[in-house]
Every structure is written in C-alpha cells, then in structure tokens.
Amino acid sequence: MITGVLECRGLIGDFITFLERLLQALPEQPVAEHLRCVGVPQTAPLDGFLHQALGIDALHGVVHPGTQQSAHFVAGERVDQHPQVVLTHAGSRGVVNQHPVIGMRLAGAYAWHSLAEHGAHLALGSDFPVEAVNPMLGIYAAVTRQDLEGWPEGGWLPEERMTRKEALLGFTIDAARAGFMEDAVGTLEPGKYADFIVLDRDIMSVPPQDIPGTVVLQTRVGGKKVYER
C-alpha cells in the first residue's frame, strides 16, 4: 500500500511528480493509493492523475475526506473509490462550530450519504487514538450526525446522515474491500473467516440514542470464541 501525505495545496505538483517516479518502479500488482487530504479542497488534480496513470488494478482511497466537495473525489463513473471516513468528527463541537468560519467549503463537509449515493464504498473507522475506538459511537454518529448529548438538534447537515445499513456495510464489507480482503472477511459466508460479534441489542432497530450503549456479549475470530462477557 502506498500512503501519500498531502498537507498543502502548494505541494500538489511536487507530489504528482513523486508519485509518477514511484509508480514506474512498482511491479505490476494490485496497488491501493490512500491520499490523506485533510481540509484540502483541490484533490481533483491528484485524483485525475491517479485515474489516468494507473493501468493496473487499483483502488483509490481518500483518507479524512472532510471539507472537500464530494464531486472532487467521487464522479458518477468512479465507483471504485474507498473514502476512509471518521464518523464521530461530524458530531464534534470543534468541527461543527467552524461552519460560519469556513462557509462554502463546508457545503460538502463529511458528505457521507452523497458519497454512498455516488457508489463509493466508505471504509469507516474511529481515528483512534484521537477518537474512541468503539465502532458503536461511529454508527451512532453516522445515523444522527450528533454528539452523545444529542447536539446539534436534528443533526449537523442532516441530509448527509447515513442509513444504518450504509454504516454497517462501512464497518464490514466495504472496509474489507479497501484492504483487498473482501474474499476473506467482511461478510459471513462459506469460504470466509467466521469473524463476528454477538450484541446485547439489535442496532438496526433500537432508537439511535441507544446505539452507543451497546454491549458486546461474545467475540469469535475464525469461528473460535475469544471473548465472552
């Protein structure tokens, strides 16, 4: 996996030159480029380069797609991208309170539902240790876009709330796809590892405010019980 860290728009040209040389030296094998683009609105030049330059089986991932317009990293024909999303940021007062300051750049902020509607497979995570590792907090944030106190009322940019199914897919099969592991994990079916947990409630039907308190009763890895409450 190639990881590129892009912190400034002024580095885009140099970064593309670096990638060109790096890709020329790689053997022909599946490669996943994950570009960390926090707060960078112009990822389109990089995305266009990667799409054209890679004549190999590649998955394209944008890490922390925060303030970019969703159109910059998802187009109708580009359904192979795997944005890596930190869900609890959208319920953070520190992020939400930037809305009046950043203005139009937040029109596509944390645009999870729009990304999913465009066909992107969101690989969801926690950004641990910056945020709590508990995925239930992420699922709660995905479907409410609120913090644990229910703020802001109605959710921040509520049109971008994910469905529970979208959130569940993001923590399972879509995350597996981002790591080329969809043939081994991500769903429970013959031929895959039997990795799963047993919960004390149905997170697909309980009220959203009950999701964060979900308790894991049992954990199985490869079918073997490794934890029981």
C-alpha positions in Angstrom: 0.0 0.0 0.0 1.3 3.5 -0.9 0.4 6.2 1.6 0.8 9.8 0.4 0.5 12.6 2.9 -0.6 15.9 1.4 -0.8 18.8 3.8 -0.7 21.8 1.5 -2.2 22.7 -1.9 1.2 24.1 -3.0 2.7 20.6 -2.9 0.3 19.0 -5.4 2.7 19.4 -8.4 5.7 18.0 -6.5 3.6 15.2 -5.1 2.4 14.1 -8.5 6.0 14.1 -9.8 6.9 11.9 -6.8 4.1 9.5 -7.5 5.0 9.2 -11.2 8.5 8.1 -10.3 7.3 5.8 -7.6 4.7 4.1 -9.7 7.2 3.5 -12.5 9.3 1.5 -10.1 6.5 -0.7 -8.9 5.9 -4.2 -10.1 2.6 -4.9 -11.8 0.4 -5.9 -8.9 -2.7 -4.6 -7.2 -1.9 -1.2 -5.6 -4.1 0.9 -3.4 -3.3 4.6 -3.1 -4.7 6.3 0.0 -4.3 10.0 -0.1 -4.7 11.9 3.2 -6.3 15.2 2.2 -7.5 16.9 5.4 -9.1 20.2 4.5 -7.6 20.3 1.0 -10.4 21.4 -1.4 -8.5 20.6 -4.7 -7.9 16.9 -4.7 -9.1 16.8 -8.3 -5.6 17.1 -9.9 -4.3 14.2 -7.9 -7.4 12.1 -8.5 -7.3 12.8 -12.2 -3.6 11.8 -12.4 -4.1 8.6 -10.4 -7.1 7.5 -12.6 -5.1 8.1 -15.8 -1.7 6.9 -14.7 -2.6 3.5 -13.2 -3.1 0.9 -15.8 -3.2 -1.7 -13.1 -5.9 -3.0 -10.7 -6.1 -0.1 -8.3 -8.4 1.1 -5.6 -8.5 4.8 -4.8 -8.9 6.0 -1.3 -9.1 9.4 0.2 -8.3 9.5 4.0 -10.2 12.0 6.0 -12.4 13.4 3.2 -13.5 16.4 5.3 -14.1 19.7 3.7 -13.6 18.7 0.1 -16.5 18.9 -2.2 -17.7 15.3 -2.7 -17.5 15.8 -6.5 -13.8 16.2 -6.2 -13.3 12.6 -5.2 -16.4 10.8 -6.5 -17.7 11.1 -10.0 -20.5 9.1 -11.5 -18.2 6.7 -13.3 -15.8 6.4 -10.4 -17.4 3.8 -8.2 -14.2 2.1 -7.2 -13.1 4.7 -4.7 -12.9 3.9 -1.0 -13.0 7.1 1.1 -11.8 6.4 4.7 -14.1 8.2 7.0 -14.0 9.2 10.6 -17.6 9.4 11.7 -17.5 11.0 15.1 -15.9 14.2 13.8 -19.3 15.2 12.4 -20.7 15.3 16.0 -17.7 17.2 17.3 -18.5 20.7 18.5 -15.0 21.7 17.4 -15.8 20.8 13.8 -19.4 21.9 13.7 -18.5 25.3 15.2 -16.2 26.0 12.2 -19.3 26.2 9.9 -19.6 30.0 10.0 -15.9 30.4 9.6 -15.3 28.1 6.6 -18.5 28.9 4.9 -18.9 27.4 1.4 -16.1 24.9 1.9 -18.4 23.1 4.2 -21.1 22.6 1.5 -19.7 19.1 1.0 -18.3 18.5 4.5 -18.4 14.9 5.7 -20.7 14.2 2.8 -21.2 10.5 3.7 -24.6 10.0 2.2 -23.7 11.8 -1.0 -20.6 9.6 -1.4 -22.6 6.4 -0.9 -25.2 7.6 -3.4 -22.5 8.1 -5.9 -21.4 4.5 -5.5 -18.4 4.9 -3.3 -17.7 2.2 -0.7 -17.0 4.0 2.5 -14.4 2.4 4.8 -15.5 3.6 8.2 -13.2 3.9 11.3 -12.6 5.7 14.5 -9.3 7.6 14.0 -8.2 6.0 17.3 -6.5 7.2 19.5 -7.7 10.7 18.5 -11.3 9.4 18.9 -12.7 6.5 20.9 -12.2 3.1 19.2 -15.8 1.9 19.9 -17.5 1.4 16.5 -20.9 1.9 18.1 -20.1 5.5 18.6 -19.3 5.8 14.9 -22.5 4.1 13.9 -24.5 6.5 16.2 -22.7 9.5 14.7 -23.3 8.2 11.1 -27.1 8.0 11.6 -27.6 11.1 13.7 -24.7 13.5 13.0 -24.9 14.5 16.6 -22.7 14.2 19.7 -23.6 11.9 22.6 -25.7 14.7 24.2 -27.9 14.9 21.1 -26.3 18.2 19.8 -27.0 19.8 17.5 -30.7 19.3 17.4 -31.7 17.5 14.3 -28.1 16.7 13.4 -25.4 18.7 11.6 -26.1 18.9 7.9 -28.7 16.1 8.4 -29.1 15.4 4.7 -25.8 13.7 4.9 -26.8 11.2 7.6 -26.2 7.6 6.6 -28.7 4.8 6.8 -27.9 2.1 9.4 -27.3 -0.3 6.5 -24.8 2.0 4.9 -23.0 2.4 8.3 -22.9 -1.4 8.9 -21.5 -2.0 5.5 -18.9 0.6 6.1 -17.6 -1.2 9.1 -17.7 -4.6 7.5 -17.5 -5.5 3.8 -16.7 -2.0 2.5 -13.8 -1.7 4.9 -12.6 -5.2 3.7 -12.8 -4.1 0.1 -10.5 -1.1 0.9 -7.8 -3.6 2.0 -8.3 -6.2 -0.7 -9.7 -8.6 1.9 -13.3 -8.9 0.7 -12.7 -12.6 -0.2 -11.7 -13.4 3.3 -13.6 -11.2 5.7 -16.4 -8.6 5.8 -19.4 -10.9 5.4 -20.4 -14.3 6.9 -20.5 -16.8 4.1 -18.8 -20.1 3.1 -15.1 -19.8 2.4 -14.6 -16.7 4.6 -13.3 -16.4 8.2 -16.1 -16.6 10.8 -15.2 -13.3 12.5 -18.2 -11.8 14.3 -19.6 -10.4 17.5 -22.8 -11.0 19.4 -24.5 -7.9 20.8 -27.0 -7.3 23.5 -29.4 -5.4 21.2 -30.4 -5.0 17.6 -28.6 -1.9 16.5 -30.6 -1.9 13.3 -33.9 -1.2 15.1 -33.3 0.3 18.5 -33.7 4.1 18.9 -30.5 5.8 17.8 -29.7 7.1 21.2 -29.5 3.5 22.5 -26.7 2.5 20.0 -23.7 3.9 21.9 -24.6 1.8 25.0 -24.5 -1.4 23.0 -22.6 -4.2 24.8 -20.6 -7.0 23.1 -21.6 -10.3 24.6 -19.3 -12.5 22.6 -16.5 -12.3 20.1 -15.5 -15.0 17.7 -12.4 -15.0 15.4 -12.2 -17.6 12.8 -15.1 -19.3 14.5 -13.3 -19.6 17.8 -14.6 -17.9 20.9 -12.1 -15.4 22.1 -14.2 -13.3 24.4 -17.4 -13.7 26.4 -19.0 -11.3 28.8 
